[in-house]
Amino acid sequence: MKLLLVEDDRTIASGLDSSLKQEAFETVVCHDATTAMELIDQQLDSIDMCLFDLQLPDGSGYDLCAYVKKQKDIPIIFLTAYDDEVNVVMGLDMGADDYITKPFRLRELISRIKSVLRRYHRPIQSQNLLTIGDVHIHPIQGKVYKNGKEVLLTTLEYRLLLIFANHIGQVLTRAQLLDRIWDMAGDFVNDNTLTVYIKRLREKLEDDPQRPTLIKTVRGMGYKVGD
């Protein structure tokens, strides 16, 4: 399993490199965005996950995340000193899979890495076309259509939609949804984050987001799709 680590603090990078190798990961380390982009161009096909520091001397982890996601859908974790909700949502909205705030325990990072990798390599429950009203999901292609027109979703929006699609008619509590999306708790995994993603899904998929008919709120319980 090959990981790309981009961290400008050489002491932190060295410690992470050593720890990851002890866990049998193969690591490639860069200390700036320019070098990382050159390496991505050369080796992206062989990279299984990226760990990006947000603040880099010549760019940001956001830039690298966008650069990678345009070419390949692989897991990305942000490493950062910032933990406010705006930065969290921005990172997740770009397709990042997790977000860990410095300083962090190495064992926590390793656990999160393994958790994200399990989620990515977990088989989709159904490879057939999934339908929710006039919304059609093609799991093999990872695409979503509404009335024949493709709807662009972020990685987490898509995963949340898949959870609903695989539990038609079942009421899912907020705790169940968070557990299925993240698989492990983090400081930013809270009701506010889930509310943001459900709101954005409704804005993209509902005819009238203010009166949702696809993703329905079951007051006092959670959410349900279908009858």
N, C-alpha and C positions, 0 to 999 in steps of 0.2 A: 504494500500500500504506500503510494508516493504522495507526500505532502509538500506543498510550496508554502514556506514561511517567509513573510515579508515584515521585518521589524528593524527599525533604524537604531534602536538601542542594542549595541553589539553584545553587551553583557547579558541582557535578557534573551537575545537571539541565541547566544551560545548555550545558555542553560536550557532553553527549550529544545534546541537541536539535540543536545545530549540526552535529555529525558525522553524525547520522542523515539530516538534510536534504541533506547533501552526497552521501549515498548514494541520493538520490531518494526517501527515505521521507517521508511526511507524518506529522508528530508532533503530539500533543496532550499538554501537560505539566501535571501537578498536583503539589502539594507536600504534600498530606495526604489521609487516607482519606475524609473527609467530602466534599470537593470531587470526589474521584475517583468516589465512588459516585453523586453527582449527575450527573456527566458520563456515567457508564456508563448510567444510566437514560435519558439523552437521546440518546446516540450509539452505543450498543453495536452496533446493526445495521451501522454503517459501520466499526467497528474490526476490524482483521485480526490484531492481536497486542497483548499487554500485557507491559510490563516493570515489575515491582513491586519496590520496595525492601521488605525485610522489616520494618524498624523505622521506624514513622511516628509522628508526635507524637500522633495520636488513634486509633491502631489498628495493624494490621499487614498485610503483604502476604498473609498467610494468609487474613485476613478478606476481602480483595479477591478473591483467587483463588476462594474458595468462592462469593462473590457473583456473579462472572462465570460460573463453571462451571454454576451453577444455571440460567442463562439461555441460554448459548451455548457451544458447544465450540470455543474458539479457543485458539491457542498462548499459553502464559504462561512467561516466564522470570523467575526471582527474582534480584535483585541484593542481595547481603548481605555483611556483614563476618564472618558466621559460616560455618564450613565443617565442623563436626563432623557425624558420621554421623546423629545423631538429627535434627538440623535438616534435613539432606539428605533423609532418608527421609520425614520428615513432609511436606515440600514436595512431593516426588514423589508421595506417597500421595494428596495432595489433587488431583492432576491436572496439576501443573506439568510442563513439558516440558524444562526445563533450569534450571541453577542456577550462577551465576557469582559468585565471591568477590572482593570489593574488597580491595585495588586491582586493577584489571584493565586490560589493554591494549585500547584502543578497537577495534583491528583484530580482536582475538579476539572481542569482543562482536558486532561486525558479522558475523563469520564464523559465529558460533553462531546469530544471528538468521536468517541466510540458510539455514543448515542445517535449523533447525526448520521454517521455512516450506516448504522443499522436501519435508520429510517429510509435512507436513500436506496439501500439494497433490499429492503423489504418488498416482496412482490405485491403488485396491485391486486386487490381481491378479485376483480373481474377485468378481463382484457376486452370484453365486448363493449359496444356502445352503451353508455349510460344516459338516461333521459330524465330530466326534471322539467315538466311542462314543455315549454318551447326551447329549452336549453338542452343541447346535446354535447356530451363529453366523450372524447375519443382518447381513452387511456394510453393506447399504444403510441399515438402521435403526441400525446400531452396537449391536445388542443380542445378549445371550448367554442361552441357556436350557439348563437341565439338568432332564430329566424333565418338560418343559413349564413349569417355573417359572423366571422370569427371575433371572439371577445378576448382581448389580451389581459391575462391575469398574472400577478406576481407568483412566485413559487409558493408562498404560504397561502395566498388566496386560492390557488389551484388545489392545494392539499386540503384546505378547509372545505372546499366544494366537494372534493372526492369523499371526504368523511360523510358529509350529508347525503351524497348520492348512494353510498353504500349502506345507508341506514334509513332508507325511505320509510316514512310512517312512524319512525321511532323518535321519541323525545330524548334529546341529548342535553344533559346539563352543561353548564359552563365549565365545570370541573372536568367532565368527560372530554369536552372539546379540547381544552388546554392540554390534558394528559395525552390525547392522541396526536396533537400537533407537536408538542415539545418532547414528550417522553421523560423529561426530567425538569425539575423546578429551577428557576433562575430569578434573579431580582426583578427582571422586567416582565416576567410571565404573570400578568395580572388581568383583571377584568377589563381594564381600560384598553389594553392591547387587543384583546379579543373583540371588544366593542368596535374598535377601529376597523378590523378586518371584516366583520360582519356588515358594518355600514358600507364599506367599499364594495363588497360583493353585491349587496343590494343595489347600489348605485349603478353597477355595471350590468346586472342581470334582470332586475325588476322593471316592469313597465312603469310603475309608480313606486319609487323607493320609500315614500312616506306611508304607503299602504301595501306592504309586501304580501305577495301571494305565493311566492316560491319558498322563501326562508321565513317561516312564521314564528313569531314569539309566542311561547306558551307561558303565560304569566305565572311567576312563582316557581317555574320548573326549568325552563331552558328554551330550546329551539327545536322545530320539527319541519321536515320537508315532506310533502305529500300527505295523503289522508291517513 
